[in-house]
Amino acid sequence: MSNLNNSLLVILGSAIGGGCRYWISTWIQQQTTTKFPIGTFTINIIGCLAIGMFVSITDKNIETQSKLLLLLATGFCGGFTTFSAFALENINLLKNGWNTMSLLYILLSVIIGILAVKVGLSIFK
């Protein structure tokens, strides 16, 4: 029964995260005319910050650590962050000859994402 409950936590978190990703990234992208995938970029950075915060919060409460990590980190962040879309968008940028924009997108996503996780981890310490 525990595996079913754990799976349901991940499914619930993923559904909420995926819905939030869609709504937020679509809205952000519609606010600009740039070819840069700013919606997905923003979601990736927010997701990195959130997972750092979720891990930091659960480190303080061992009793709920496993369940919260399944719901928030594995579920919500897994549904919310968009690295598969990130890869596809880079392919599309490269196909269209926007090599510099693709490189900028990759570098900014990785560097700022790692920094955001670090900040997220430090927020509740």
Secondary structure, 3 states (H helix, E strand, C coil): CHHHHHHHHHHHHHHHHHHHHHHHHHHHHHCCCCCCCHHHHHHHHHHHHHHHHHHHHHHCCHHHHHHHHHHHHHHHHHHHCCHHHHHHHHHHHHHCCCHHHHHHHHHHHHHHHHHHHHHHHHHCC
